[in-house]
C-alpha cells in the first residue's frame, strides 16, 4: 500500500530546485537516501519506534511504514532510536539503532549498537542484533561495494566493525586509528568514497580544542590512515558540545557539514581528505545539541546544506563556487533529524 502526499515547493530563489515532501503522518524523518534504482528510502522515528518508508515516484507517494524493530525485541519501557542507515547498491537497507537501556538500568551489555537489515523485496526487517554488547553511542553505518558494511561507534575511543557479507556477520570492534581522541558524547559519520576508501568524520577533544577532523581509512588495511583537520574556526570548550555532523561521498571526493559554536559550516574535500577551495564555508544555519545536519552534493557542483533547530528544518543552496543561491528556506519539522536526497535530475527533495 502506498500513501499519497503533495510535494510542496518552497519559495526560495533557486529556480524551483528545492522542494519538500511529507512522509506519512506520525513519522519524524531521521535520514533519507536514494538508491541506484531511483527509489527514495526514508528512516523515521515515531512514538512506536523507528519506521521505514519508501517512495518510487520522487516523494509523491510512500509505502506503508515498516517497523525496524521486530516484535520479539520490544519490551515495556525500552525505547529504540534511529541513529543512522545506509542503502547498499543492491537495495539492502542497513540500520543503526540505540536504546534507552541505560535509563532503565539494564545490564551494560544492553547499552550497545543495535542493527537490523531489510533485504531487497522483503516485507519486514531482520531480527534486531546487538553488535557490540558494550556501553556506546555515536552510531553510524555505511555500505560499500561487494557486501562491505562498516558500523562505527564511540565508547571512550572510536571503534569500527566491518562486514564483508552484506551485514550477515561483523568483525569484532577495533580502533581504526589509535591516534584519534574523540569527543565522547558527539557522534561519528562514515562514508565510502568512489575509490573504496572510508571517510570517518569526528570531533576531537585534545586540549579541549573541539575541531572536526576527517580520518581517511583504507579498508584493505594497507597504509597509515590519513588525518585532516577540516574545521578552521576554533572552538575551545571544556566540555563535549554533543553535536551531530555528516560526511557524504561526492564526485571529486567528499562533502562534510558540521556545527561550530552553534553555527553550521561545510566544505568540499578531495579524495585525499584535504579541504578544497574555497575552504570552510559559513552558512546562515544554526543548530543545537544532537540535532541533524544535512549535506547534499549534486552532479553539477551545486550543494544543499540543511540543518535542524527548534523543530524547524532550514536550508541554503550553493553553486559550484560556494556562493549562496537565493535566500535561506525553512519549514516546520518535528524531531531532531535532517533528511533529504538529490534526484537524478539534480533537484533536491527535503523531508521536513
MARDONU-16970 format. One line per field, with one value per residue (C-alpha): residue number from 1; residue in one letter; x, z negated, y. Coordinates in steps of 0.02 Angstrom, whole numbers, always signed. Last residue first. Example, Ala and Ser with C-alpha at 12.3 -4.5 7.8 and 13.67 -1.06 7.14 Angstrom:
! MARDONU-16970
nr	(2_1);
rest	(S_A);
xx	(+684_+615);
zz	(-357_-390);
yy	(-53_-225);
This chain:
! MARDONU-16970
nr	(352_351_350_349_348_347_346_345_344_343_342_341_340_339_338_337_336_335_334_333_332_331_330_329_328_327_326_325_324_323_322_321_320_319_318_317_316_315_314_313_312_311_310_309_308_307_306_305_304_303_302_301_300_299_298_297_296_295_294_293_292_291_290_289_288_287_286_285_284_283_282_281_280_279_278_277_276_275_274_273_272_271_270_269_268_267_266_265_264_263_262_261_260_259_258_257_256_255_254_253_252_251_250_249_248_247_246_245_244_243_242_241_240_239_238_237_236_235_234_233_232_231_230_229_228_227_226_225_224_223_222_221_220_219_218_217_216_215_214_213_212_211_210_209_208_207_206_205_204_203_202_201_200_199_198_197_196_195_194_193_192_191_190_189_188_187_186_185_184_183_182_181_180_179_178_177_176_175_174_173_172_171_170_169_168_167_166_165_164_163_162_161_160_159_158_157_156_155_154_153_152_151_150_149_148_147_146_145_144_143_142_141_140_139_138_137_136_135_134_133_132_131_130_129_128_127_126_125_124_123_122_121_120_119_118_117_116_115_114_113_112_111_110_109_108_107_106_105_104_103_102_101_100_99_98_97_96_95_94_93_92_91_90_89_88_87_86_85_84_83_82_81_80_79_78_77_76_75_74_73_72_71_70_69_68_67_66_65_64_63_62_61_60_59_58_57_56_55_54_53_52_51_50_49_48_47_46_45_44_43_42_41_40_39_38_37_36_35_34_33_32_31_30_29_28_27_26_25_24_23_22_21_20_19_18_17_16_15_14_13_12_11_10_9_8_7_6_5_4_3_2_1);
rest	(X_X_X_X_X_X_X_X_X_X_X_X_X_X_X_X_X_X_X_X_X_X_X_X_X_X_X_X_X_X_X_X_X_X_X_X_X_X_X_X_X_X_X_X_X_X_X_X_X_X_X_X_X_X_X_X_X_X_X_X_X_X_X_X_X_X_X_X_X_X_X_X_X_X_X_X_X_X_X_X_X_X_X_X_X_X_X_X_X_X_X_X_X_X_X_X_X_X_X_X_X_X_X_X_X_X_X_X_X_X_X_X_X_X_X_X_X_X_X_X_X_X_X_X_X_X_X_X_X_X_X_X_X_X_X_X_X_X_X_X_X_X_X_X_X_X_X_X_X_X_X_X_X_X_X_X_X_X_X_X_X_X_X_X_X_X_X_X_X_X_X_X_X_X_X_X_X_X_X_X_X_X_X_X_X_X_X_X_X_X_X_X_X_X_X_X_X_X_X_X_X_X_X_X_X_X_X_X_X_X_X_X_X_X_X_X_X_X_X_X_X_X_X_X_X_X_X_X_X_X_X_X_X_X_X_X_X_X_X_X_X_X_X_X_X_X_X_X_X_X_X_X_X_X_X_X_X_X_X_X_X_X_X_X_X_X_X_X_X_X_X_X_X_X_X_X_X_X_X_X_X_X_X_X_X_X_X_X_X_X_X_X_X_X_X_X_X_X_X_X_X_X_X_X_X_X_X_X_X_X_X_X_X_X_X_X_X_X_X_X_X_X_X_X_X_X_X_X_X_X_X_X_X_X_X_X_X_X_X_X_X_X_X_X_X_X_X_X_X_X_X_X);
xx	(+535_+583_+689_+697_+839_+841_+989_+880_+941_+860_+964_+904_+840_+830_+878_+836_+798_+610_+471_+491_+414_+490_+635_+725_+880_+877_+937_+1095_+1239_+1411_+1519_+1592_+1485_+1327_+1253_+1076_+1030_+923_+818_+717_+616_+577_+694_+845_+878_+1002_+1012_+1154_+1118_+1266_+1282_+1433_+1343_+1324_+1232_+1303_+1187_+1243_+1125_+1147_+1042_+1018_+1116_+1144_+1082_+1080_+1116_+1109_+1160_+1305_+1491_+1602_+1767_+1881_+1857_+1943_+1961_+1992_+2107_+2029_+2137_+1987_+1966_+1854_+1713_+1673_+1527_+1484_+1337_+1344_+1309_+1485_+1550_+1422_+1463_+1448_+1558_+1564_+1679_+1793_+1778_+1610_+1544_+1532_+1446_+1510_+1395_+1385_+1299_+1345_+1361_+1462_+1586_+1651_+1797_+1770_+1893_+1809_+1920_+1851_+1954_+1854_+1931_+2076_+2149_+2200_+2271_+2263_+2430_+2447_+2364_+2218_+2109_+1976_+2094_+2047_+2034_+2015_+1923_+1933_+1813_+1894_+1845_+2004_+1982_+2168_+2126_+1936_+1925_+1762_+1730_+1715_+1771_+1799_+1818_+1913_+1827_+1880_+1706_+1714_+1633_+1552_+1561_+1491_+1531_+1439_+1461_+1462_+1644_+1727_+1855_+2040_+2101_+2281_+2229_+2163_+2038_+2009_+1933_+1764_+1750_+1709_+1531_+1421_+1266_+1286_+1309_+1443_+1605_+1556_+1663_+1655_+1730_+1784_+1816_+1876_+1785_+1649_+1603_+1531_+1557_+1473_+1550_+1465_+1551_+1440_+1531_+1538_+1507_+1377_+1397_+1343_+1347_+1324_+1383_+1341_+1419_+1402_+1452_+1373_+1450_+1330_+1165_+1053_+872_+777_+784_+669_+500_+417_+568_+593_+777_+830_+793_+929_+936_+1074_+1090_+1246_+1259_+1183_+1122_+1295_+1276_+1139_+976_+971_+811_+897_+1046_+932_+869_+911_+1020_+996_+1098_+1001_+1058_+941_+978_+943_+1079_+1188_+1179_+1063_+1133_+1055_+1087_+1038_+859_+807_+737_+637_+626_+487_+399_+498_+509_+640_+516_+408_+547_+620_+626_+437_+379_+280_+156_+241_+259_+186_+244_+422_+512_+399_+466_+447_+498_+456_+548_+497_+591_+485_+300_+303_+393_+568_+599_+715_+674_+717_+693_+693_+799_+863_+1036_+961_+911_+943_+845_+882_+785_+612_+485_+333_+158_+81_+155_+307_+291_+387_+492_+559_+724_+771_+623_+735_+834_+765_+674_+485_+458_+391_+266_+262_+87_+66_-9_+4_+60_+0);
zz	(-350_-207_-83_+105_+208_+397_+498_+618_+541_+379_+233_+61_-104_-291_-443_-608_-775_-792_-718_-559_-521_-361_-320_-169_-155_-16_+162_+215_+92_+173_+145_+320_+381_+326_+151_+85_-94_-215_-374_-455_-605_-770_-868_-753_-614_-475_-286_-162_+24_+141_+327_+413_+571_+503_+349_+171_+20_-157_-305_-488_-625_-804_-948_-1040_-949_-773_-674_-488_-394_-319_-345_-211_-253_-103_+64_+118_+70_-106_-101_-127_+5_+119_+105_-22_+3_-150_-264_-411_-532_-679_-855_-917_-771_-681_-546_-360_-251_-64_+5_+150_+325_+369_+191_+48_-114_-281_-422_-587_-756_-913_-1097_-1146_-1245_-1387_-1422_-1265_-1134_-966_-826_-652_-531_-530_-412_-513_-411_-459_-336_-399_-375_-228_-188_-293_-145_-213_-180_-302_-285_-453_-441_-583_-667_-797_-980_-1055_-1235_-1240_-1135_-1114_-929_-831_-706_-520_-454_-266_-202_-43_+98_+237_+252_+67_-70_-204_-393_-523_-709_-855_-999_-1178_-1198_-1098_-1004_-1031_-870_-874_-888_-709_-652_-833_-830_-872_-822_-641_-577_-506_-394_-362_-174_-177_-202_-369_-469_-648_-689_-851_-906_-1085_-1252_-1179_-1018_-870_-689_-587_-417_-277_-126_-25_+140_+139_-6_-142_-283_-466_-609_-797_-914_-1066_-1173_-1328_-1274_-1187_-1016_-880_-972_-838_-795_-696_-509_-442_-365_-195_-96_+86_+61_-113_-261_-393_-581_-699_-882_-948_-1136_-1305_-1326_-1382_-1524_-1605_-1614_-1720_-1633_-1589_-1523_-1413_-1324_-1156_-1004_-821_-662_-507_-348_-197_-53_+115_+214_+212_+23_-72_-232_-399_-550_-730_-742_-924_-1015_-1175_-1313_-1438_-1414_-1293_-1104_-1037_-998_-894_-771_-771_-603_-589_-407_-362_-217_-56_-6_+129_+209_+146_+312_+379_+306_+124_-28_-213_-367_-549_-713_-871_-915_-954_-789_-717_-531_-402_-225_-65_+105_+258_+407_+448_+377_+208_+143_-40_-181_-365_-525_-462_-604_-571_-641_-473_-321_-244_-182_-29_-5_+142_+192_+375_+416_+497_+336_+263_+121_+111_+56_+171_+89_+142_+103_+7_+66_-35_+41_+0);
yy	(+903_+783_+878_+849_+922_+935_+870_+771_+608_+667_+730_+675_+744_+713_+815_+727_+808_+789_+892_+995_+1164_+1234_+1349_+1419_+1527_+1658_+1638_+1548_+1558_+1555_+1401_+1403_+1257_+1347_+1348_+1314_+1354_+1256_+1261_+1123_+1182_+1096_+1210_+1187_+1063_+1096_+1090_+1116_+1099_+1094_+1130_+1051_+993_+814_+874_+867_+853_+895_+876_+925_+845_+898_+824_+988_+1141_+1208_+1365_+1395_+1553_+1453_+1477_+1400_+1313_+1307_+1397_+1288_+1104_+1036_+885_+712_+626_+607_+795_+880_+1005_+1108_+1148_+1259_+1270_+1391_+1326_+1362_+1258_+1148_+1020_+985_+873_+839_+705_+664_+737_+660_+672_+547_+601_+667_+721_+812_+793_+889_+847_+1002_+895_+1002_+1119_+1222_+1283_+1305_+1369_+1411_+1306_+1144_+1016_+947_+805_+628_+500_+320_+228_+111_-54_-114_-162_-45_+102_+238_+427_+513_+678_+802_+923_+1035_+1037_+1107_+1048_+1007_+853_+838_+793_+790_+650_+615_+445_+429_+251_+216_+123_+241_+318_+357_+254_+360_+371_+490_+484_+563_+684_+620_+563_+700_+597_+563_+481_+420_+237_+237_+106_+52_-122_-198_-383_-417_-419_-557_-560_-374_-382_-517_-420_-343_-223_-164_+6_+87_+266_+293_+310_+201_+288_+194_+141_+3_-34_-130_-210_-328_-310_-119_-2_+21_+145_+149_+274_+261_+399_+292_+156_+48_-129_-279_-239_-293_-313_-387_-348_-479_-445_-311_-345_-352_-408_-353_-313_-369_-256_-251_-227_-170_-122_-36_-55_-18_-198_-257_-134_-237_-138_+18_+78_+242_+145_+40_+197_+120_+144_+99_+78_+24_-66_-66_-187_-105_-196_-40_-35_+82_+156_+200_+308_+341_+276_+273_+121_+134_+3_+43_-124_-235_-239_-360_-500_-382_-340_-165_-75_-60_-45_+110_+95_+143_+324_+436_+599_+576_+559_+423_+260_+306_+203_+206_+142_+157_+178_+159_+169_+355_+381_+396_+390_+312_+365_+270_+352_+239_+291_+116_+155_+201_+372_+407_+486_+518_+548_+589_+606_+495_+524_+565_+479_+568_+746_+801_+957_+1055_+1136_+1168_+1279_+1409_+1429_+1589_+1502_+1496_+1318_+1183_+1067_+884_+826_+664_+499_+339_+175_+0);
